[in-house]
């Protein structure tokens, strides 16, 4: 049984490893290990799917369909180490498809409004978590494409750049350089905010 | 350096756009229903009834309100009636009555809100069983007959304690 402290621990502690462990245990017949897999990966899928600017209901539907597809096709996952990758890739593709009709729908204000507790002012949140707000403000200056690319790369396990290019509507081979440019713009925005 | 910035970005996105509370439990419920496959027959919820009743308080103050829920599941042949009553210390007692021609072993699995999984097993005597000190969470009751009876196993849908 994976403990909640492991699940809630630092993401750098690799949810992907926890996912593989849970997946192997589930395949070995431990029924509750499926719950562990879902607990580890659903927050990751949320981040991947929301990078496509789906609203909450669409994001939940996309994640649910990803899990149902997983239940029907998990036998095709030959390498248990790749379960996280299978899930994030499936979710990303489904999200890209769902997002296609309304690519221009803005979501930042909705995201921020949902995040900030209604009884608090924005200033108090800024003071409380200055570093996060600075990073968030810097990210918001980036293009939609940069934001999506950085978010997907941050939450995916060794993303496959070739497929990523297709899913993000970029020429093959441009993901690496684009990622570099996006990071560079992000650093400039952060330095500008500090300066 | 890049790994560091991606770590910070992960933290930032989790902060500004966190997953809705309870979404993982919602997904677990969806998959649990899917995972029942052909092995277990799912009983349907027939009736749900929640009442508040006065109970003696241990602090000699006014009687506390205790919530009691009754749930009835059935497939027409096998019927399970559950009475869930709050206990002290935030736990519950669940009494189960099973109407069936054959005795079943009952297993109650509960996934608590903090993510722990606990399982309590008991056997019905005269169709009645009791589970003590059940934690709050999402629960399911599994009914399996002894091998040799040839009876199909049953499960209730997930219900909230």
Interface residues (C-beta under 8 A of the other chain):
Chain A: X1 X3 X4 X7 X11 X12 X31 X32 X34 X35 X38 X39 X42 X43 X46 X47 X50 X56 X60 X63 X64 X67 X68 X71 X111 X112 X114 X115 X129 X132 X135 X136 X139 X150 X151 X153 X154 X155 X183 X186 X187
Chain B: X2 X3 X5 X6 X7 X8 X9 X10 X11 X12 X13 X14 X15 X16 X17 X18 X19 X20 X23 X24 X26 X27 X28 X30 X31 X32 X34 X35 X109 X111 X114 X115 X116 X117
